[in-house]
Amino acid sequence: MAPTYTLYHGTFIQLPRHIPIDTKPSLGINTGVLWVSNRDGKIDGFDWSVNPDLEEALDLFVKSKGWSVWRDGVDAKDGVETVVIVKGGRDGRNGFFFPGFIDTHIHASQYPNAGIFGSSTLLDWLKKYTFPMEKSFGAEEEGERAPPQAYTVYNKVISRTLSHGTTTASYFATIHVPATNLLAALCHQRGQRAFVGRVCMDNLVFCPDEYHDAFSEESVSATKEVIEYIHKLDPEGKLVAPIVTPRFAPTCSHAALSGLGRLASSYSPALHIQTHISENKNEVLLVKELFEKSEGYAHVYDETGLLTPRTILAHAVHLTPEERALVKKRDAKISHCPASNSALGSGLCPVRTLMDDGITIGLGTDVSGGYSPSILEASRQACLVSRLVASQASVTTGRETLSVEEALYLATRGGAQVVDMADQIGGFEKGMYFDAQLIELGPAVESISHESSHDVVLGGTEDTGNVDVFGWENWEEKIAKWVWNGDDRNVRAVWVSGRLVHKRGV
Amino acid sequence: MAPTYTLYHGTFIQLPRHIPIDTKPSLGINTGVLWVSNRDGKIDGFDWSVNPDLEEALDLFVKSKGWSVWRDGVDAKDGVETVVIVKGGRDGRNGFFFPGFIDTHIHASQYPNAGIFGSSTLLDWLKKYTFPMEKSFGAEEEGERAPPQAYTVYNKVISRTLSHGTTTASYFATIHVPATNLLAALCHQRGQRAFVGRVCMDNLVFCPDEYHDAFSEESVSATKEVIEYIHKLDPEGKLVAPIVTPRFAPTCSHAALSGLGRLASSYSPALHIQTHISENKNEVLLVKELFEKSEGYAHVYDETGLLTPRTILAHAVHLTPEERALVKKRDAKISHCPASNSALGSGLCPVRTLMDDGITIGLGTDVSGGYSPSILEASRQACLVSRLVASQASVTTGRETLSVEEALYLATRGGAQVVDMADQIGGFEKGMYFDAQLIELGPAVESISHESSHDVVLGGTEDTGNVDVFGWENWEEKIAKWVWNGDDRNVRAVWVSGRLVHKRGV
């Protein structure tokens, strides 16, 4: 019989659930114990009064709960609950539990192109690199299953994102139903929380030959197929959910957009929706041309029923004040993708302005417009971009600058709000899923004496990555060092709904 | 007896030595053999007609040269030259030799602060984080040796930069002579090519209490002490050289600047000089105020004899056209530090404009204004910044955008020009020092069959980093993937003057 609970002990760091407007969040840092029910993968409680470094304190705590420590193959006495104990990092390694990252915008199918975009910007990049790659996810013959490439790439994407601590991802797949279903199945099997969307694109003016929906009804009917598949795969939607995915206005007819809007609202609760908006100036002009009757880009989505509280709009670099007001009014969400916006030269997204408007924002990697599948990298880039926005202001107040804590807020709490799961993921509150990563920054750099200084040249110690802790740093400083120089080497383990889905090293 | 030569075989990738203005460089990709004389660490020749994958071809080549393969403890016959053979990467691991990176601007003493700068910008960051850290490198009592902290930090900086493939660094130390000498000694001992500068700052208006030169003569005399130490340490200047280092105009009196200018020119050849220029708008205003008689920031350095062909000016984000013309006229060099400029919100350096002016540019990490000691990260950031410059242009031609190859050019050839060693480092020409890194991107991602797809969750294969090669990429694409997602895990070995100074794994 499986253990009733898993008890995690050590340091738990998270961001506050709510930030009053005009204040900067501080890290919530607690040491103690937190236990997760293995029945539903949810946090059952925590106790920050237990000293996690004292074995006796742990023993006492376990006894006080009436639990017995679980042993494989040994059944507990009737009625006695069992517990497995997991330590938060090895001694002296600066370990801590952190909420799993939420990637609110990632194109799983584009992953093999990560880092390949030459000097292109959005529209030529799509035609030169992206569409040909996505096209290769089609089955050889209609009705057949996805090609081997889809298995390879989708497994790799899941492995990579998990290894970087991403516990929830909102994926764009391709237009192909079998490959999209496969992505959903793999996420379900591997245990990554995911929204999986079949990409819709029926506008032949912009879409390439041989990679588009035949007509607007196909956008809707093929999406429906995927929705049904995912609902069968995960009837309660505990891990994987469908998401309606019109690529973006330039690739979709008004009929397809409206059909998808109706489709999303025909379910109860309404389905999630994801698309792109105002990423690039030329794209904005193109939408103006294609939808000349609409007041703006956001209005195109609004008029077709796609601007909802469950809609994720990626990018939003060039929204007008009127569009921002509309997005806010509809409570639609924004996925900020700074690495992508810089890499494709799309521009500097004015995140502070969006935040001041009260719009809900999370982070996205936007692979492969973004070059990295890491939300830690996205957090870093969000900080950089905000500093560059500040540098462009005529009067520099520094307010535009995102703090490290704000970036991490967007990466966890913000992302949870964006996927409309703020009560379920993004933090360590009771009743939330235990979606978490165990981070280890590594041991402090030791003093090197004169005599031995020539010995360190070819030393072969364990690779704990590029964060160097010297020993004098407080937790805020250590977290800053993690954000700026951390990578997947610092991610020792990842859990989704309490299930271990990635671990690293011994 | 040591072997006469080391023969490296495999793929060698480099940038062209000269790029005609208005053209973009292409990668120079060759496979074959290259041999280095172990007498002086210089490249003695190469032959791209030898197939490095065929053992017989290697044997034949070695015989044709009249060499015998070196065996430890076995002396070759009189007059016979011996050779050690080094393979460029393991089979199927996408390995290649690349010129070592040149970091033209790094503050070794600030390394423990990497990633810690809060929301500050240049001037408050210096006061809050940087000066206190630098101050701690002082000896307890005058005349004593450097504190243990200096050993620890400087060794760590050398280890980290070597591990990222930096074979040459131009270091700022602190104002302390013993610690600066120590840095030079450690570089010499560990085998990293370095310029080491004792930081000069005597302007009490800006400098903090207890961390400044007592008077302008001290700036000069203390610098002289370090120069003499380094000249004794490395009389021929084969590995480590002194560099005159006025921190920047706001911290220096006119007398100190002039004294240092005279000092540099009193040597033959004239000494290298390094300082900062026009990093931040408020700094530019401050210089205007402090040096009201000067026409501009660059003019302050020119008037004090500091604007020379051997001068490295870090940043140059906000130079006026007149200043750019002056810098070009004096043939002074610029160290572009994009990670730092974004992290401190200094602004977007218009690199293309500087290049079009014909100014020589290299890359700098600017640790710890820059958060990372990696020049690969600086290359990536240079690409991102140039794309953002392009996005700000009223008409976007895409010309502003640095290609991956241009960024790597700056990281190697450009850096070599900046430190006035273009004939000696930065490429694989005959007669150059073998300053090189062996990169392995890792094996191609393999197809995963349906059946085994659930086995990959907790797999524990060798960690080859975040670059995923799928097998269809040409070298240009693999290099792009390296620039965008590579890190120190891809650096298998590093040589300076043919000496192995870093290796990774087995």
Interface residues (C-beta under 8 A of the other chain):
Chain A: Y111 P112 A114 G115 I116 G118 S119 T121 P148 Q149 Y151 T152 V153 N155 K156 S159 R160 L186 Q189 R190 G191 K281 S342 A343 L344 G345 S346 G347 L348 Y371 S372 P373 S374 C383 L384 V385 R387 L388 A390 S391 Q392 T396 G398 T401 S403 V445 E446 S447 I448 S449 H450 S453 H454 V456 V457 L458 G460 D463 N466 V467 D468 F470 W472 E473 E477 A480 K481 W482 V483 W484 N485 D487 D488 R489 L500 V501 H502 K503 G505
Chain B: Y111 P112 A114 G115 I116 G118 S119 T121 P148 Q149 Y151 T152 V153 N155 K156 S159 R160 L186 Q189 R190 G191 K281 S342 A343 L344 G345 S346 G347 L348 Y371 S372 P373 S374 C383 L384 V385 R387 L388 A390 S391 Q392 T396 G398 T401 S403 V445 E446 S447 I448 S449 H450 S453 H454 V456 V457 L458 G460 D463 N466 V467 D468 F470 W472 E473 E477 A480 K481 W482 V483 W484 N485 D487 D488 R489 L500 V501 H502 K503 G505
